[in-house]
């Protein structure tokens, strides 16, 4: 497999996945601090009501600039126009600073409107939570430009490391502030939630400081300083980058937009079905707020692979054979890692839900449904990113738009039919539409034969056929009732399942073909 893909995927995967694991692990002590099951559900609903619009405003604030800048920098570097790369970075940083200020102010002002339409019981508490996360929007766009610069120069280490630092500092602040508020100052848990969302700003400061220091130590293209500011040329560069970034904005916001549809419309639909505010908040927490933290890890994996491939595909877009090879490697790597992760987590959904949240069969079922959804989302994100890297941004926008329209059209009838499960079904169908359109275009345009992946899919079907009955048999004899026993059970059984998968890909030589080694079985 291409070493740049593997190296880049390592840093992006390490950064994205470790930061998301930190963002999930802290939930165990944090939610224990919240107290009762009712308080836990309320805290999760409040937290999610702030973070979903925050994520959308991050997309608006960055306007797809990281990916667009990475692509444009890779393009200029490929032509040895390093001065233009530096000029683009400098002017982009100024623009993103202004954009961050505007988006932060907008989120602050729109907080009451967003809170009123969110599935929460306390609108004032949700309003304060949304406003507490707004300051982070000032720094995030600037960080995104720096990450795009490093990505365009094919140095993904600072991208990954900055994510880990940002998340680590954020988690420390969340846990420390929550403990002080609840156990030292004896204040309501809602205040702890609001300070927890404010932690995004504290983490952003730490991540920005690291990126700034790394930039000073590694001044790429230092021998080709940016030309003196030329307003006309700078405006042209920014206009060109903005034009390229709009598709990245829309496509990159796809998952957040889908989640926002759930956040805004679920409450209104369930009210028509005569559900109480507390019941709506509880169901929303189970089907959306809770699983989102777990499934984000799966989606992060696909994002890491696709973002790593983006500058490589952009650089080779005029060479069909190289493009075919890169796409084939991309899909093989994604399927080999993504499918077993989803299968293992789905098999252990009840235990995983118990470890992080509360003992709930319904919660475990919702998590299992969401893991299937995350698989479709991850495949969709990967396919859309491939199209964008190869200059099919309009097609990517069209396909994402059709998927979003499908979600909106199906949301009302399916939620009325099956409440939380209906919302998941609507998202699943939307991403099936996106995947069919996206990969259909890739296959037709670049003559990529999907038949070559049958062995990977077949191995994972065999793996599923082994794991599913194994999980049922084991759970029949033993079902964990506490967090510690659930964690031990999930760890032991999960490692056994992983070992089974590694043996399967060793037996079929998939491990050697794609990773250059056997993991368990030593073969020659």
ZIKA-V162452 format. One record per residue. N is the residue number from 0. RES is the residue in three letters. PHI is phi in degrees with one decimal (none if undefined). OMEGA is omega as a letter, one per 20 degrees, with the letter a starting at -180 (999 if undefined). Layout:
BEGIN
n=N res=RES phi=PHI omega=OMEGA
n=N res=RES phi=PHI omega=OMEGA
END
This chain:
BEGIN
n=0 res=UNK phi=none omega=a
n=1 res=UNK phi=-51.4 omega=a
n=2 res=UNK phi=-65.6 omega=r
n=3 res=UNK phi=-67.2 omega=r
n=4 res=UNK phi=-63.8 omega=a
n=5 res=UNK phi=-65.1 omega=r
n=6 res=UNK phi=-64.6 omega=r
n=7 res=UNK phi=-64.4 omega=r
n=8 res=UNK phi=-62.6 omega=r
n=9 res=UNK phi=-61.9 omega=a
n=10 res=UNK phi=-67.4 omega=r
n=11 res=UNK phi=-67.5 omega=r
n=12 res=UNK phi=-64.4 omega=a
n=13 res=UNK phi=-60.1 omega=a
n=14 res=UNK phi=-64.9 omega=a
n=15 res=UNK phi=-65.9 omega=a
n=16 res=UNK phi=-73.5 omega=r
n=17 res=UNK phi=-61.9 omega=r
n=18 res=UNK phi=-64.7 omega=r
n=19 res=UNK phi=-75.2 omega=r
n=20 res=UNK phi=-63.9 omega=r
n=21 res=UNK phi=-59.5 omega=a
n=22 res=UNK phi=-70.0 omega=r
n=23 res=UNK phi=-102.5 omega=a
n=24 res=UNK phi=-62.0 omega=a
n=25 res=UNK phi=-62.6 omega=a
n=26 res=UNK phi=-61.1 omega=a
n=27 res=UNK phi=-61.1 omega=r
n=28 res=UNK phi=-70.3 omega=a
n=29 res=UNK phi=-64.7 omega=a
n=30 res=UNK phi=-70.1 omega=r
n=31 res=UNK phi=-63.6 omega=r
n=32 res=UNK phi=-66.5 omega=a
n=33 res=UNK phi=-67.8 omega=r
n=34 res=UNK phi=105.8 omega=a
n=35 res=UNK phi=-69.0 omega=r
n=36 res=UNK phi=-60.8 omega=r
n=37 res=UNK phi=-65.0 omega=r
n=38 res=UNK phi=-64.5 omega=r
n=39 res=UNK phi=-62.3 omega=r
n=40 res=UNK phi=-62.7 omega=r
n=41 res=UNK phi=-65.6 omega=a
n=42 res=UNK phi=-61.4 omega=r
n=43 res=UNK phi=-64.2 omega=r
n=44 res=UNK phi=-64.8 omega=r
n=45 res=UNK phi=-63.8 omega=a
n=46 res=UNK phi=-59.8 omega=a
n=47 res=UNK phi=-69.6 omega=r
n=48 res=UNK phi=-63.7 omega=r
n=49 res=UNK phi=-85.9 omega=a
n=50 res=UNK phi=-77.4 omega=r
n=51 res=UNK phi=-65.8 omega=r
n=52 res=UNK phi=-64.8 omega=r
n=53 res=UNK phi=-60.2 omega=r
n=54 res=UNK phi=-62.9 omega=r
n=55 res=UNK phi=-66.3 omega=a
n=56 res=UNK phi=-69.8 omega=r
n=57 res=UNK phi=-61.9 omega=r
n=58 res=UNK phi=-62.1 omega=r
n=59 res=UNK phi=-66.0 omega=a
n=60 res=UNK phi=-67.9 omega=r
n=61 res=UNK phi=-91.6 omega=r
n=62 res=UNK phi=52.0 omega=r
n=63 res=UNK phi=72.0 omega=a
n=64 res=UNK phi=-64.0 omega=a
n=65 res=UNK phi=-56.3 omega=a
n=66 res=UNK phi=-67.3 omega=a
n=67 res=UNK phi=-66.3 omega=r
n=68 res=UNK phi=-66.7 omega=r
n=69 res=UNK phi=-58.7 omega=a
n=70 res=UNK phi=-67.6 omega=a
n=71 res=UNK phi=-69.8 omega=r
n=72 res=UNK phi=-63.8 omega=r
n=73 res=UNK phi=-61.1 omega=r
n=74 res=UNK phi=-66.1 omega=a
n=75 res=UNK phi=-66.6 omega=r
n=76 res=UNK phi=-63.6 omega=r
n=77 res=UNK phi=-62.3 omega=r
n=78 res=UNK phi=-96.1 omega=r
n=79 res=UNK phi=62.2 omega=r
n=80 res=UNK phi=-100.2 omega=a
n=81 res=UNK phi=-68.9 omega=r
n=82 res=UNK phi=-62.0 omega=r
n=83 res=UNK phi=-66.1 omega=r
n=84 res=UNK phi=-61.4 omega=a
n=85 res=UNK phi=-69.0 omega=r
n=86 res=UNK phi=-64.2 omega=r
n=87 res=UNK phi=-62.0 omega=a
n=88 res=UNK phi=-64.1 omega=a
n=89 res=UNK phi=-64.3 omega=a
n=90 res=UNK phi=-69.6 omega=r
n=91 res=UNK phi=-64.6 omega=r
n=92 res=UNK phi=-64.2 omega=r
n=93 res=UNK phi=-63.5 omega=a
n=94 res=UNK phi=-63.2 omega=a
n=95 res=UNK phi=-69.9 omega=r
n=96 res=UNK phi=-62.7 omega=r
n=97 res=UNK phi=-65.8 omega=r
n=98 res=UNK phi=-61.4 omega=r
n=99 res=UNK phi=-62.8 omega=r
n=100 res=UNK phi=-62.4 omega=a
n=101 res=UNK phi=-65.3 omega=a
n=102 res=UNK phi=-67.9 omega=r
n=103 res=UNK phi=-61.7 omega=r
n=104 res=UNK phi=-66.2 omega=r
n=105 res=UNK phi=-63.3 omega=r
n=106 res=UNK phi=-62.9 omega=r
n=107 res=UNK phi=-61.3 omega=a
n=108 res=UNK phi=-72.9 omega=a
n=109 res=UNK phi=-87.0 omega=a
n=110 res=UNK phi=-54.0 omega=a
n=111 res=UNK phi=-61.0 omega=a
n=112 res=UNK phi=-65.5 omega=r
n=113 res=UNK phi=-64.4 omega=a
n=114 res=UNK phi=-63.6 omega=a
n=115 res=UNK phi=-61.7 omega=a
n=116 res=UNK phi=-99.3 omega=a
n=117 res=UNK phi=-92.0 omega=a
n=118 res=UNK phi=-78.4 omega=r
n=119 res=UNK phi=-127.0 omega=a
n=120 res=UNK phi=-81.9 omega=a
n=121 res=UNK phi=-98.8 omega=r
n=122 res=UNK phi=-69.1 omega=r
n=123 res=UNK phi=-59.6 omega=r
n=124 res=UNK phi=-65.2 omega=r
n=125 res=UNK phi=-67.0 omega=r
n=126 res=UNK phi=-61.1 omega=r
n=127 res=UNK phi=-65.1 omega=r
n=128 res=UNK phi=-62.7 omega=r
n=129 res=UNK phi=-64.4 omega=a
n=130 res=UNK phi=-69.5 omega=a
n=131 res=UNK phi=-70.0 omega=a
n=132 res=UNK phi=-90.0 omega=a
n=133 res=UNK phi=-59.5 omega=a
n=134 res=UNK phi=-58.6 omega=a
n=135 res=UNK phi=-62.3 omega=a
n=136 res=UNK phi=-67.2 omega=r
n=137 res=UNK phi=-70.8 omega=a
n=138 res=UNK phi=-93.3 omega=a
n=139 res=UNK phi=-56.3 omega=r
n=140 res=UNK phi=-60.6 omega=r
n=141 res=UNK phi=-64.4 omega=r
n=142 res=UNK phi=-63.6 omega=a
n=143 res=UNK phi=-65.4 omega=r
n=144 res=UNK phi=-64.6 omega=a
n=145 res=UNK phi=-64.4 omega=r
n=146 res=UNK phi=-65.9 omega=r
n=147 res=UNK phi=-63.7 omega=r
n=148 res=UNK phi=-62.9 omega=r
n=149 res=UNK phi=-65.3 omega=r
n=150 res=UNK phi=-63.9 omega=r
n=151 res=UNK phi=-63.9 omega=r
n=152 res=UNK phi=-88.3 omega=r
n=153 res=UNK phi=58.5 omega=r
n=154 res=UNK phi=-116.8 omega=a
n=155 res=UNK phi=-98.3 omega=r
n=156 res=UNK phi=-61.3 omega=a
n=157 res=UNK phi=-63.5 omega=r
n=158 res=UNK phi=-58.4 omega=a
n=159 res=UNK phi=-70.8 omega=a
n=160 res=UNK phi=-64.8 omega=a
n=161 res=UNK phi=-63.5 omega=r
n=162 res=UNK phi=-63.9 omega=a
n=163 res=UNK phi=-66.0 omega=r
n=164 res=UNK phi=-61.3 omega=r
n=165 res=UNK phi=-58.3 omega=a
n=166 res=UNK phi=-71.2 omega=a
n=167 res=UNK phi=-62.4 omega=r
n=168 res=UNK phi=-63.5 omega=r
n=169 res=UNK phi=-60.5 omega=a
n=170 res=UNK phi=-65.7 omega=r
n=171 res=UNK phi=-60.0 omega=r
n=172 res=UNK phi=-65.0 omega=a
n=173 res=UNK phi=-58.1 omega=a
n=174 res=UNK phi=-67.5 omega=r
n=175 res=UNK phi=-65.2 omega=a
n=176 res=UNK phi=-65.1 omega=a
n=177 res=UNK phi=-64.7 omega=r
n=178 res=UNK phi=-62.2 omega=a
n=179 res=UNK phi=-63.6 omega=a
n=180 res=UNK phi=-63.1 omega=a
n=181 res=UNK phi=-83.4 omega=a
n=182 res=UNK phi=-99.4 omega=r
n=183 res=UNK phi=-97.5 omega=a
n=184 res=UNK phi=-89.9 omega=r
n=185 res=UNK phi=55.5 omega=r
n=186 res=UNK phi=-98.0 omega=a
n=187 res=UNK phi=-60.7 omega=a
n=188 res=UNK phi=-65.0 omega=r
n=189 res=UNK phi=-61.3 omega=r
n=190 res=UNK phi=-65.5 omega=r
n=191 res=UNK phi=-63.6 omega=r
n=192 res=UNK phi=-64.6 omega=a
n=193 res=UNK phi=-65.5 omega=r
n=194 res=UNK phi=-68.5 omega=r
n=195 res=UNK phi=-67.0 omega=r
n=196 res=UNK phi=-74.5 omega=r
n=197 res=UNK phi=-65.3 omega=r
n=198 res=UNK phi=-59.7 omega=r
n=199 res=UNK phi=-58.8 omega=r
n=200 res=UNK phi=-69.8 omega=r
n=201 res=UNK phi=-64.0 omega=r
n=202 res=UNK phi=-64.0 omega=r
n=203 res=UNK phi=-62.5 omega=r
n=204 res=UNK phi=-60.5 omega=a
n=205 res=UNK phi=-65.7 omega=r
n=206 res=UNK phi=-64.0 omega=r
n=207 res=UNK phi=-65.9 omega=r
n=208 res=UNK phi=-63.4 omega=r
n=209 res=UNK phi=-65.7 omega=a
n=210 res=UNK phi=-62.0 omega=r
n=211 res=UNK phi=-63.0 omega=r
n=212 res=UNK phi=-66.4 omega=r
n=213 res=UNK phi=-65.9 omega=r
n=214 res=UNK phi=-64.1 omega=r
n=215 res=UNK phi=-68.1 omega=a
n=216 res=UNK phi=-81.0 omega=a
n=217 res=UNK phi=-129.8 omega=a
n=218 res=UNK phi=-80.9 omega=a
n=219 res=UNK phi=-61.3 omega=r
n=220 res=UNK phi=59.9 omega=a
n=221 res=UNK phi=-64.8 omega=a
n=222 res=UNK phi=-76.8 omega=r
n=223 res=UNK phi=-129.1 omega=a
n=224 res=UNK phi=-63.8 omega=r
n=225 res=UNK phi=-62.8 omega=r
n=226 res=UNK phi=-68.2 omega=r
n=227 res=UNK phi=-52.8 omega=a
n=228 res=UNK phi=-57.3 omega=r
n=229 res=UNK phi=-110.9 omega=a
n=230 res=UNK phi=-58.2 omega=a
n=231 res=UNK phi=-65.0 omega=a
n=232 res=UNK phi=-68.7 omega=r
n=233 res=UNK phi=-63.4 omega=r
n=234 res=UNK phi=-61.5 omega=r
n=235 res=UNK phi=-64.8 omega=r
n=236 res=UNK phi=-61.8 omega=a
n=237 res=UNK phi=-67.7 omega=r
n=238 res=UNK phi=-64.0 omega=r
n=239 res=UNK phi=-65.4 omega=r
n=240 res=UNK phi=-66.6 omega=r
n=241 res=UNK phi=-64.0 omega=r
n=242 res=UNK phi=-60.6 omega=r
n=243 res=UNK phi=-73.3 omega=a
n=244 res=UNK phi=-83.8 omega=a
n=245 res=UNK phi=-56.5 omega=r
n=246 res=UNK phi=-60.7 omega=r
n=247 res=UNK phi=-64.2 omega=r
n=248 res=UNK phi=-60.5 omega=a
n=249 res=UNK phi=-68.5 omega=a
n=250 res=UNK phi=-68.9 omega=r
n=251 res=UNK phi=-65.5 omega=r
n=252 res=UNK phi=-90.1 omega=a
n=253 res=UNK phi=-54.9 omega=a
n=254 res=UNK phi=-64.4 omega=r
n=255 res=UNK phi=-63.6 omega=r
n=256 res=UNK phi=-63.6 omega=r
n=257 res=UNK phi=-62.8 omega=r
n=258 res=UNK phi=-65.3 omega=r
n=259 res=UNK phi=-69.1 omega=r
n=260 res=UNK phi=-59.0 omega=r
n=261 res=UNK phi=-62.9 omega=a
n=262 res=UNK phi=-65.5 omega=a
n=263 res=UNK phi=-83.8 omega=a
n=264 res=UNK phi=-92.9 omega=a
n=265 res=UNK phi=-59.9 omega=a
n=266 res=UNK phi=-61.4 omega=a
n=267 res=UNK phi=-66.8 omega=a
n=268 res=UNK phi=-68.3 omega=a
n=269 res=UNK phi=-67.3 omega=r
n=270 res=UNK phi=-62.9 omega=r
n=271 res=UNK phi=-65.3 omega=r
n=272 res=UNK phi=-88.4 omega=r
n=273 res=UNK phi=68.9 omega=r
n=274 res=UNK phi=-86.2 omega=r
n=275 res=UNK phi=-75.6 omega=a
n=276 res=UNK phi=-62.0 omega=a
n=277 res=UNK phi=-69.3 omega=r
n=278 res=UNK phi=-66.8 omega=r
n=279 res=UNK phi=-62.8 omega=r
n=280 res=UNK phi=-62.2 omega=a
n=281 res=UNK phi=-65.9 omega=a
n=282 res=UNK phi=-65.0 omega=r
n=283 res=UNK phi=-60.8 omega=r
n=284 res=UNK phi=-62.5 omega=a
n=285 res=UNK phi=-69.2 omega=a
n=286 res=UNK phi=-92.4 omega=a
n=287 res=UNK phi=-126.4 omega=a
n=288 res=UNK phi=-62.8 omega=a
n=289 res=UNK phi=-69.3 omega=a
n=290 res=UNK phi=-63.2 omega=a
n=291 res=UNK phi=-57.3 omega=a
n=292 res=UNK phi=-66.8 omega=a
n=293 res=UNK phi=-76.8 omega=a
n=294 res=UNK phi=-68.6 omega=r
n=295 res=UNK phi=-60.7 omega=r
n=296 res=UNK phi=-66.6 omega=r
n=297 res=UNK phi=-64.5 omega=a
n=298 res=UNK phi=-66.5 omega=r
n=299 res=UNK phi=-60.8 omega=r
n=300 res=UNK phi=-62.5 omega=r
n=301 res=UNK phi=-64.2 omega=r
n=302 res=UNK phi=-62.7 omega=r
n=303 res=UNK phi=-62.9 omega=a
n=304 res=UNK phi=-64.7 omega=a
n=305 res=UNK phi=-68.5 omega=a
n=306 res=UNK phi=-69.4 omega=r
n=307 res=UNK phi=-67.0 omega=a
n=308 res=UNK phi=-73.1 omega=a
n=309 res=UNK phi=-56.8 omega=a
n=310 res=UNK phi=-66.4 omega=r
n=311 res=UNK phi=-67.0 omega=r
n=312 res=UNK phi=-67.2 omega=r
n=313 res=UNK phi=-62.5 omega=a
n=314 res=UNK phi=-72.2 omega=a
n=315 res=UNK phi=-110.6 omega=a
n=316 res=UNK phi=-62.3 omega=a
n=317 res=UNK phi=-92.6 omega=a
n=318 res=UNK phi=-117.3 omega=a
n=319 res=UNK phi=-58.2 omega=a
n=320 res=UNK phi=-62.1 omega=r
n=321 res=UNK phi=-68.7 omega=r
n=322 res=UNK phi=-63.3 omega=r
n=323 res=UNK phi=-59.5 omega=a
n=324 res=UNK phi=-66.2 omega=a
n=325 res=UNK phi=-64.8 omega=r
n=326 res=UNK phi=-65.0 omega=r
n=327 res=UNK phi=-61.5 omega=r
n=328 res=UNK phi=-64.4 omega=r
n=329 res=UNK phi=-58.0 omega=a
n=330 res=UNK phi=-67.6 omega=a
n=331 res=UNK phi=-64.2 omega=r
n=332 res=UNK phi=-62.2 omega=a
n=333 res=UNK phi=-63.9 omega=a
n=334 res=UNK phi=-66.3 omega=a
n=335 res=UNK phi=-63.1 omega=a
n=336 res=UNK phi=-97.6 omega=a
n=337 res=UNK phi=-70.5 omega=a
n=338 res=UNK phi=-60.0 omega=r
n=339 res=UNK phi=-65.6 omega=r
n=340 res=UNK phi=-62.0 omega=a
n=341 res=UNK phi=-64.5 omega=a
n=342 res=UNK phi=-62.7 omega=a
n=343 res=UNK phi=-64.8 omega=a
n=344 res=UNK phi=-64.9 omega=r
n=345 res=UNK phi=-64.9 omega=r
n=346 res=UNK phi=-65.9 omega=a
n=347 res=UNK phi=-109.0 omega=a
n=348 res=UNK phi=-60.0 omega=a
n=349 res=UNK phi=-61.7 omega=a
n=350 res=UNK phi=-66.1 omega=r
n=351 res=UNK phi=-63.0 omega=r
n=352 res=UNK phi=-63.0 omega=r
n=353 res=UNK phi=-67.6 omega=a
n=354 res=UNK phi=-60.1 omega=a
n=355 res=UNK phi=-93.1 omega=a
n=356 res=UNK phi=-122.7 omega=a
n=357 res=UNK phi=-133.8 omega=r
n=358 res=UNK phi=-74.7 omega=a
n=359 res=UNK phi=-158.4 omega=r
n=360 res=UNK phi=-64.2 omega=r
n=361 res=UNK phi=-63.5 omega=r
n=362 res=UNK phi=-61.8 omega=r
n=363 res=UNK phi=-64.3 omega=r
n=364 res=UNK phi=-64.3 omega=r
n=365 res=UNK phi=-62.6 omega=r
n=366 res=UNK phi=-63.8 omega=r
n=367 res=UNK phi=-61.7 omega=r
n=368 res=UNK phi=-62.5 omega=a
n=369 res=UNK phi=-69.4 omega=r
n=370 res=UNK phi=-67.9 omega=r
n=371 res=UNK phi=-60.3 omega=r
n=372 res=UNK phi=-61.9 omega=a
n=373 res=UNK phi=-65.0 omega=r
n=374 res=UNK phi=-61.9 omega=r
n=375 res=UNK phi=-64.8 omega=r
n=376 res=UNK phi=-62.1 omega=a
n=377 res=UNK phi=-63.1 omega=r
n=378 res=UNK phi=-64.4 omega=r
n=379 res=UNK phi=-64.4 omega=r
n=380 res=UNK phi=-58.7 omega=a
n=381 res=UNK phi=-63.1 omega=a
n=382 res=UNK phi=-64.1 omega=r
n=383 res=UNK phi=-64.1 omega=r
n=384 res=UNK phi=-66.7 omega=r
n=385 res=UNK phi=-60.6 omega=r
n=386 res=UNK phi=-60.9 omega=a
n=387 res=UNK phi=-64.7 omega=a
n=388 res=UNK phi=-63.9 omega=a
n=389 res=UNK phi=-101.2 omega=r
n=390 res=UNK phi=69.1 omega=r
n=391 res=UNK phi=-115.7 omega=a
n=392 res=UNK phi=-65.5 omega=r
n=393 res=UNK phi=-64.9 omega=r
n=394 res=UNK phi=-64.2 omega=r
n=395 res=UNK phi=-61.2 omega=r
n=396 res=UNK phi=-63.0 omega=r
n=397 res=UNK phi=-61.0 omega=a
n=398 res=UNK phi=-66.6 omega=r
n=399 res=UNK phi=-64.8 omega=r
n=400 res=UNK phi=-62.4 omega=r
n=401 res=UNK phi=-64.9 omega=r
n=402 res=UNK phi=-64.7 omega=r
n=403 res=UNK phi=-66.0 omega=r
n=404 res=UNK phi=-62.7 omega=r
n=405 res=UNK phi=-59.1 omega=r
n=406 res=UNK phi=-60.9 omega=a
n=407 res=UNK phi=-65.2 omega=a
n=408 res=UNK phi=-65.1 omega=a
n=409 res=UNK phi=-84.8 omega=a
n=410 res=UNK phi=-58.9 omega=a
n=411 res=UNK phi=-64.0 omega=a
n=412 res=UNK phi=-64.1 omega=a
n=413 res=UNK phi=-75.3 omega=r
n=414 res=UNK phi=-67.8 omega=r
n=415 res=UNK phi=-62.6 omega=a
n=416 res=UNK phi=-77.4 omega=a
n=417 res=UNK phi=-139.8 omega=a
n=418 res=UNK phi=37.2 omega=a
n=419 res=UNK phi=-61.3 omega=r
n=420 res=UNK phi=-65.1 omega=r
n=421 res=UNK phi=-63.8 omega=r
n=422 res=UNK phi=-63.7 omega=r
n=423 res=UNK phi=-66.0 omega=r
n=424 res=UNK phi=-60.5 omega=r
n=425 res=UNK phi=-62.1 omega=r
n=426 res=UNK phi=-67.4 omega=r
n=427 res=UNK phi=-58.8 omega=a
n=428 res=UNK phi=-64.0 omega=r
n=429 res=UNK phi=-59.4 omega=a
n=430 res=UNK phi=-78.6 omega=r
n=431 res=UNK phi=-64.2 omega=r
n=432 res=UNK phi=-59.4 omega=a
n=433 res=UNK phi=-61.8 omega=a
n=434 res=UNK phi=-64.0 omega=r
n=435 res=UNK phi=-61.7 omega=a
n=436 res=UNK phi=-68.1 omega=a
n=437 res=UNK phi=-66.0 omega=a
n=438 res=UNK phi=-73.5 omega=r
n=439 res=UNK phi=-61.9 omega=r
n=440 res=UNK phi=-66.1 omega=a
n=441 res=UNK phi=-62.9 omega=a
n=442 res=UNK phi=-63.1 omega=a
n=443 res=UNK phi=-69.3 omega=a
n=444 res=UNK phi=-76.4 omega=a
n=445 res=UNK phi=-115.4 omega=r
n=446 res=UNK phi=54.2 omega=r
n=447 res=UNK phi=-88.5 omega=r
n=448 res=UNK phi=-85.6 omega=a
n=449 res=UNK phi=-75.9 omega=a
n=450 res=UNK phi=-60.7 omega=a
n=451 res=UNK phi=-64.9 omega=a
n=452 res=UNK phi=-94.1 omega=a
n=453 res=UNK phi=-60.8 omega=a
n=454 res=UNK phi=-67.1 omega=r
n=455 res=UNK phi=-63.6 omega=r
n=456 res=UNK phi=-64.3 omega=a
n=457 res=UNK phi=-62.4 omega=r
n=458 res=UNK phi=-60.9 omega=a
n=459 res=UNK phi=-72.4 omega=r
n=460 res=UNK phi=-67.5 omega=r
n=461 res=UNK phi=-62.5 omega=r
n=462 res=UNK phi=-58.8 omega=r
n=463 res=UNK phi=-62.1 omega=a
n=464 res=UNK phi=-64.7 omega=r
n=465 res=UNK phi=-83.3 omega=a
n=466 res=UNK phi=-71.4 omega=a
n=467 res=UNK phi=-59.4 omega=r
n=468 res=UNK phi=-66.3 omega=r
n=469 res=UNK phi=-59.3 omega=r
n=470 res=UNK phi=-63.5 omega=a
n=471 res=UNK phi=-65.3 omega=a
n=472 res=UNK phi=-65.1 omega=a
n=473 res=UNK phi=-63.7 omega=a
n=474 res=UNK phi=-66.9 omega=r
n=475 res=UNK phi=-67.1 omega=a
n=476 res=UNK phi=-91.4 omega=a
n=477 res=UNK phi=-149.3 omega=r
n=478 res=UNK phi=-126.8 omega=a
n=479 res=UNK phi=-59.8 omega=a
n=480 res=UNK phi=-116.4 omega=r
n=481 res=UNK phi=-125.2 omega=a
n=482 res=UNK phi=-65.6 omega=a
n=483 res=UNK phi=-66.3 omega=a
n=484 res=UNK phi=-65.1 omega=r
n=485 res=UNK phi=-66.9 omega=r
n=486 res=UNK phi=-65.6 omega=r
n=487 res=UNK phi=-62.7 omega=r
n=488 res=UNK phi=-60.5 omega=a
n=489 res=UNK phi=-63.8 omega=a
n=490 res=UNK phi=-65.8 omega=a
n=491 res=UNK phi=-67.2 omega=a
n=492 res=UNK phi=-66.1 omega=r
n=493 res=UNK phi=-62.2 omega=r
n=494 res=UNK phi=-66.9 omega=r
n=495 res=UNK phi=-62.5 omega=r
n=496 res=UNK phi=-63.6 omega=r
n=497 res=UNK phi=-62.5 omega=r
n=498 res=UNK phi=-61.4 omega=r
n=499 res=UNK phi=-60.9 omega=a
n=500 res=UNK phi=-65.1 omega=r
n=501 res=UNK phi=-63.4 omega=r
n=502 res=UNK phi=-63.5 omega=a
n=503 res=UNK phi=-62.5 omega=a
n=504 res=UNK phi=-75.9 omega=r
n=505 res=UNK phi=-70.7 omega=a
n=506 res=UNK phi=-61.4 omega=a
n=507 res=UNK phi=-93.2 omega=r
n=508 res=UNK phi=63.3 omega=r
n=509 res=UNK phi=-66.1 omega=a
n=510 res=UNK phi=-64.5 omega=a
n=511 res=UNK phi=-70.4 omega=a
n=512 res=UNK phi=-64.4 omega=a
n=513 res=UNK phi=-105.4 omega=a
n=514 res=UNK phi=-116.8 omega=r
n=515 res=UNK phi=76.6 omega=a
n=516 res=UNK phi=-162.1 omega=r
n=517 res=UNK phi=-98.7 omega=a
n=518 res=UNK phi=-91.5 omega=a
n=519 res=UNK phi=-122.5 omega=a
n=520 res=UNK phi=-84.1 omega=r
n=521 res=UNK phi=-86.1 omega=a
n=522 res=UNK phi=-120.0 omega=a
n=523 res=UNK phi=-124.1 omega=999
END
